[in-house]
Amino acid sequence: MRTHLVAVLTALLLAASSVPLSPATYAWPTPSAEPEVDGVWPLDPEPDVVRGFEPPPHPYASGHRGVDLAGAPGQAVRAALPGTVGFAGSIGGKPVVTVLHGGRRTTYEPVVATVERGDEVAAGAVLGRLVVTDSHCFPAACLHWGLIDGETYLDPLSLVGGGPVRLLPLWRDAPATTRLPWTPPLQRWRRPVDHAV
């Protein structure tokens, strides 16, 4: 019985190893040296990031599905990529503009639109004006900018070379501080009775 089981398992392993797998099945993604930067900042001049991208652990969890960029009331909001305006109106009382870019879309809020659904826009074209009402930074004005690929939220800063923070060492050639020489722990420790003497 055991010999039969070993033979069956061996045959299954050989059969599985001979089945060609597509590269997408087993290939690990290799990080590129520089991510492709194909967008422009939606606010000009380049704004400060007030709050970064905080993706939720699952679709219905809380998180921050975009970034908040510091702006000024009435400031022009521009398309980050060329595309077609997919929505320009109000969602739950908040003015929103969405631009479609093939399978991706960018969202801008709170923005009073100067474009209409179906308008073709170039990267950097004005979509509307930033308002304070419904701003994530109220009473200040800030733009909530989002990027969605299919149904997956992505960090819109990746369009302009921002993206996730990469940690670097504190020093390059020499440590920032020198270490003290090591001493065994028992040489530093004093018993309570040693203080009485």
N, C-alpha and C positions, 0 to 999 in steps of 0.2 A: 504494500500500500504506500509506504513512504517513498519507495523508488518511483512509483507511478506519479505521485504528487510532485517530486523533484523534476521529473521529465516534463510534466505539463507546465510547471512554472518556467522551466528553461525554454520550452518552446514558445511560451507567451512573451518572454523577455526578448528572444531573438526576433519574433515577429514584430514586436513593438519597435525594436531598434532599427528594423529595416524599412519602416514606414517613413517616407520623407515628410518632414515637417516644414511648414512655411517659415520663413525667417521671423515673421511677426510672432509665431508661437513660442519661440525659444530665445530670441535675440534680446539682449538687454539694451535699452537705449543708451547711446554714448553721448555724453554731454559735448556740445560743440564749444569751440574756443570762445566764440562771441555769439550771443543770441541774436537772431535776426531782428533788427530794429527797423520797423517800416512805418511808424506813426509819428504824429506831431502832438505836442502838448495842447490840450483843449483850452488852456488859458495862456495869454501872453501878457507879460513876460512869464518865464517858467515859474510856476507857483510853488509854495511850500506845501508839503504833504502834512495835513493836519492829523489824519488817521489813515493807517495803512490797510492793506487787504488782510482779512482774517477769515479764511474759508471755514465753513462749518464742517463738523465731522461727518454729517449726513445731510441730505437735502432739506429736512424739516427742522434742523437744529438752528440755534441762534449763531450769528456770526456777522461779519461785515463783508458783504459781497461786492466790494468795490473799494475805491479810495476817496477820501475827502481832500479836496485841494482848496487852499485859501484863496479867496477872491474878493471882489468888491461889488456892491450892488450896481446893477446895470452893465457890468463888464461883459464884453462879447465872449460867447462860448463857441468854440470852433470844432469841426469834425476832426477826430484823430486820424481817420483813414478815409479814403475815397469810398463812396457807396451811395445807397439810395435811402432816403428818409422812409422808415417803416412806420413810425408813429410820431405825431406831434400834437400833444393835447394834454389832458388832465387825467391822472389816475388817482382816485381817492382824494381829489382836490389839489393834488400836487402837480405842477407843470413839468412834463417830461418830454424829452426828445430821444428817439431811438433811431440809429442808423444801421442799415443792413450791409454787411460786407461778405457776400457769399454765405458760408456757413457760420460766420461770426457776426455778432452785433455789439455795438457800443451804446451805452445809455448815459444820459446827461440829465441831472435834476438838481435843484429846481430851476428850470430854464423856460422862460416864456419864448416860444418859437417864433422865428421870422421865416421859417420854411414850412412847407406843407408835405403831407404824405405823398410819396412818389417822386419828389424832387431828387435829381442827381446832384451830389455834392462832391467837391474835391477835398482832399486833405487840407485842412486849414480854413475851409469855407465857414463863414459865420452861420450858426444854427439858430441863435437867439441870444437873449440876455439873461444873465444870472440875477436871481431875486433872493431876498432874505427870507421871504415866507417859506416855511417848511424846510429851511436849511438845517443840516445836521449840526451846524455851528452857531445856531441862533443865540444871541442877537447879531452875531457877525454873519457874513455871507461866505459860503463855501460850496463848491461844486462836488456833488457825489457822482463819480465817474465809474462806470462798470464795463466789463468785457465778458461776453458769454460766447462760448463755442458749443453749438448744439444746445445742450441743457447743462453744460458745465461752466461754472463761474471761474474766470481766470483773473490774474492780477493785471489790471490795465497798464500798470507801470512798465510791464514787459514790452509794450508797444513803443516806449520812448527810452528804453535802456535802463529803466529803474529796476523793477523786479525785486526778488528776494535779496536780503542782506547776506553778504558773504563775510564771515569772520576771518580776520587776518591776525597773525601773531603780533604781539606788542612790540617786538623788536625784529630787526632784520639780521644784523651782524653780531650784536652782543646783547645779553639780557638787559632788561630795564633796570634791575637791581641785582646786586651781588648777594649771594647766599651766605649766611653765617656758617662757620664750620660746624659740623655735626658733633654732638656730644651724646653719649649714651643717656637714656632717660633717667637711670638710677643715679647718675652723678648730679643731676639737677634737682632731684627730689630730696627733701629733708624731712626726716621724721619729726613729729610734733615735739618729742622730748629733746631734740637737738637744740631747739630754741630756748629751753629752760636752762641749759648749761651756760 
